[in-house]
Amino acid sequence: MNTVLSRLNTIFAFTLSVMAGLTFCCFLTTFFNDHKAPVYLGTGRVIVKNVPDYSAGREKNDLGFVVFDMQADLSKIFNWNVKQLFLYLTAEYESKAHVLNQVVIWDKIIKRGENSLLDYRSSNTKYYFWDYGNGLKGNKNVTLTLSWNVIPNAGTLPKVMGEGQHRVKFPDAYQSSKY
């Protein structure tokens, strides 16, 4: 009845229970932390072109080009329970075809110990800013927002929106597709 294997099983189960309890207690120490930070966003050059998107068909769609500035100090977010931050810059707008359009145009991963002070000036978008239709030309209400996911060692994965947005106005005319 009290064999070596049953004793090892009891010790193993007890150890796992204690470790789960300690992990939960460690998670509680950072659960109520505020993961927000002020963000400054600005834009320089904004253009829109009407070009064919061969990946979705041959019809012409709007392609936006945005040169942006971004400053943020994310060092206060990091603590012992934050492994890394996944940052992403989104453009959100309304078009005639869709009430809500959200496009990720830039992203970055910051690991613990890396420089968490963002200071980007005249940066280009990392991903194409396609609108499947013609919703960018003349759109005066495109909002840029920096958000991040906090990747912890233990606990939930909060999705946080930075404190600060920037509204972009796209031009009323297409720029020539010739370079």
Backbone torsions as a table, in degrees:
resi	resn	phi	psi	omega
1	MET	NA	-46.2	177.7
2	ASN	-102.0	66.5	-180.0
3	THR	-79.0	170.9	179.4
4	VAL	-63.6	-41.2	-179.6
5	LEU	-65.5	-39.2	178.8
6	SER	-69.1	-35.4	176.6
7	ARG	-68.0	-42.3	176.3
8	LEU	-62.2	-40.1	177.8
9	ASN	-62.4	-41.4	178.8
10	THR	-64.6	-44.3	179.3
11	ILE	-64.6	-42.8	179.5
12	PHE	-63.4	-45.8	179.5
13	ALA	-63.6	-40.9	178.4
14	PHE	-64.9	-42.6	179.4
15	THR	-62.7	-43.1	177.7
16	LEU	-63.7	-39.4	178.6
17	SER	-64.5	-43.3	179.1
18	VAL	-65.0	-42.4	179.7
19	MET	-66.0	-38.2	176.8
20	ALA	-64.7	-40.9	177.2
21	GLY	-64.2	-42.4	178.4
22	LEU	-66.3	-40.2	177.7
23	THR	-62.0	-41.8	177.9
24	PHE	-64.7	-41.7	177.6
25	CYS	-63.9	-39.6	176.6
26	CYS	-64.7	-39.8	176.7
27	PHE	-61.2	-39.9	-179.6
28	LEU	-64.5	-26.5	-179.3
29	THR	-67.0	-22.4	-179.4
30	THR	-120.0	5.4	-176.2
31	PHE	-64.6	-36.0	-174.8
32	PHE	-93.0	7.6	176.8
33	ASN	-67.7	144.5	176.3
34	ASP	-89.0	123.6	-176.9
35	HIS	-99.7	20.5	-178.4
36	LYS	-90.8	155.8	176.7
37	ALA	-153.4	147.5	176.6
38	PRO	-72.4	142.9	-177.6
39	VAL	-131.5	134.3	172.5
40	TYR	-106.4	126.6	176.0
41	LEU	-124.6	140.9	176.6
42	GLY	-148.7	164.9	179.1
43	THR	-128.9	150.0	175.1
44	GLY	-104.3	-93.6	-177.7
45	ARG	-91.2	131.8	177.7
46	VAL	-129.5	120.3	177.4
47	ILE	-134.4	159.8	177.3
48	VAL	-134.9	138.0	178.2
49	LYS	-124.5	154.3	176.1
50	ASN	-111.9	100.3	-173.1
51	VAL	-129.0	156.2	177.6
52	PRO	-73.4	137.0	175.9
53	ASP	-104.2	102.1	-174.6
54	TYR	-74.8	-14.2	178.4
55	SER	-79.1	-21.7	-177.1
56	ALA	-116.9	6.3	-176.4
57	GLY	134.6	-171.1	-177.8
58	ARG	-107.7	-0.1	179.6
59	GLU	-73.4	156.4	-178.1
60	LYS	-85.2	136.3	178.1
61	ASN	-126.9	164.7	178.5
62	ASP	-79.7	136.7	176.0
63	LEU	-125.6	116.7	-178.2
64	GLY	-97.4	143.6	175.2
65	PHE	-121.7	124.4	-177.8
66	VAL	-128.3	129.7	171.5
67	VAL	-103.8	121.6	-171.6
68	PHE	-124.2	157.2	171.3
69	ASP	-114.4	143.5	179.5
70	MET	-148.1	129.8	173.8
71	GLN	-131.6	133.6	177.6
72	ALA	-161.8	144.2	174.4
73	ASP	-111.7	106.8	-176.3
74	LEU	-102.1	12.8	-176.1
75	SER	-68.0	-27.9	-179.3
76	LYS	-72.3	-16.4	179.8
77	ILE	-75.7	-31.6	-175.8
78	PHE	-74.4	132.9	171.4
79	ASN	-143.6	-170.4	-175.5
80	TRP	-64.1	-22.6	-175.7
81	ASN	-97.4	-0.1	179.8
82	VAL	-100.8	116.1	-179.7
83	LYS	-83.6	-45.5	180.0
84	GLN	-162.6	165.5	175.4
85	LEU	-118.3	136.8	173.1
86	PHE	-107.6	106.8	-177.8
87	LEU	-94.4	143.8	174.7
88	TYR	-150.1	136.6	179.0
89	LEU	-100.4	122.1	-178.5
90	THR	-114.2	149.2	171.6
91	ALA	-111.6	124.8	-178.2
92	GLU	-121.5	133.3	-177.6
93	TYR	-157.4	168.3	177.9
94	GLU	-114.9	138.7	177.2
95	SER	-128.4	173.7	179.0
96	LYS	-66.1	-32.8	-177.6
97	ALA	-79.7	-32.5	-175.4
98	HIS	-138.3	140.1	179.6
99	VAL	-70.7	-38.3	-178.2
100	LEU	-131.2	122.5	174.5
101	ASN	-122.0	130.0	176.0
102	GLN	-130.4	128.8	-178.1
103	VAL	-131.0	127.5	173.0
104	VAL	-83.2	122.5	-176.6
105	ILE	-113.0	-8.9	179.9
106	TRP	-160.6	145.8	174.3
107	ASP	-150.6	164.4	-179.0
108	LYS	-162.9	146.5	174.0
109	ILE	-110.3	127.7	175.9
110	ILE	-115.0	117.9	178.5
111	LYS	-91.0	158.9	179.0
112	ARG	-59.9	134.2	-178.9
113	GLY	95.7	-16.2	176.4
114	GLU	-84.4	168.2	179.2
115	ASN	-67.4	118.1	-178.2
116	SER	-105.8	17.7	175.4
117	LEU	-99.2	111.5	-178.4
118	LEU	-92.0	128.8	176.1
119	ASP	-147.4	85.1	-179.6
120	TYR	-106.5	131.9	177.9
121	ARG	-127.8	132.2	179.1
122	SER	52.8	48.7	178.8
123	SER	-91.6	145.1	175.6
124	ASN	-90.0	159.7	177.0
125	THR	-68.9	151.5	-178.8
126	LYS	-85.9	-30.4	-177.3
127	TYR	-120.6	155.0	177.9
128	TYR	-64.3	140.8	179.8
129	PHE	-104.5	79.0	-178.6
130	TRP	-90.7	141.6	164.5
131	ASP	-117.1	122.3	-178.2
132	TYR	-79.8	80.2	-176.1
133	GLY	147.2	-147.1	-179.0
134	ASN	-127.4	48.3	-175.4
135	GLY	-91.8	-2.6	-179.0
136	LEU	-95.1	-35.2	-177.8
137	LYS	-61.9	121.9	178.6
138	GLY	76.1	5.8	-179.6
139	ASN	-76.5	120.3	-176.5
140	LYS	-99.0	6.2	-172.0
141	ASN	-134.3	53.1	174.7
142	VAL	-98.7	120.7	-175.0
143	THR	-107.4	124.5	175.4
144	LEU	-93.2	133.4	-178.8
145	THR	-139.8	134.8	174.3
146	LEU	-98.1	127.2	178.2
147	SER	-128.8	165.4	177.0
148	TRP	-151.2	153.2	172.0
149	ASN	-106.1	130.9	177.3
150	VAL	-91.6	121.5	179.5
151	ILE	-100.6	105.7	-176.2
152	PRO	-91.6	169.3	170.7
153	ASN	-73.5	-39.4	179.1
154	ALA	-145.0	134.4	175.0
155	GLY	122.3	-162.8	-175.8
156	THR	-79.1	165.0	178.9
157	LEU	-108.2	86.4	-177.3
158	PRO	-71.0	141.3	173.9
159	LYS	-105.6	119.1	-171.5
160	VAL	-121.4	136.8	174.8
161	MET	-100.6	131.5	179.8
162	GLY	-64.3	154.9	179.1
163	GLU	-87.2	95.1	-179.5
164	GLY	142.1	135.1	179.5
165	GLN	-135.5	169.4	175.3
166	HIS	-140.9	131.5	179.4
167	ARG	-95.6	131.8	-177.2
168	VAL	-112.8	138.7	175.1
169	LYS	-111.6	119.7	178.5
170	PHE	-84.5	148.9	-177.8
171	PRO	-66.9	159.4	-178.1
172	ASP	-81.9	-9.1	-178.0
173	ALA	-128.5	150.3	177.8
174	TYR	-77.4	146.2	172.7
175	GLN	-87.1	150.0	-179.3
176	SER	-60.3	144.4	-179.4
177	SER	-78.9	-8.9	-179.9
178	LYS	-80.5	140.9	-178.1
179	TYR	-96.2	NA	NA
